[in-house]
Amino acid sequence: MVWSDDGLEPKTRSMLNLAMLTALNRSHELGVHVRGALNNGVTEAEIQQVLLQTAVYVGVPAALESFRVAEKVIKEFHANA
């Protein structure tokens, strides 16, 4: 229901999810949403910027873990493209 609402574009929703999942330290879910973000048109540079922003507000350790997850998923995404 939330994803079908037209209040925000899927790309924007994806970036918000990456930030929230980083804040909640939900690494497994983050991986799923990184893949979804790429499919929704979020660039690798935009993913990086979202995660850098989270480092300031939720802490470097959480952001570093998200960077690790995102890097792995991005490599897999390109290998399967």
ABEGO torsion letter per residue (X at the ends): XAAABAABBAAAAAAAAAAAAAAAGBAAAAAAAAAAAAAAGBBAAAAAAAAAAAAAAAEAAAAAAAAAAAAAAAAAAAAAX
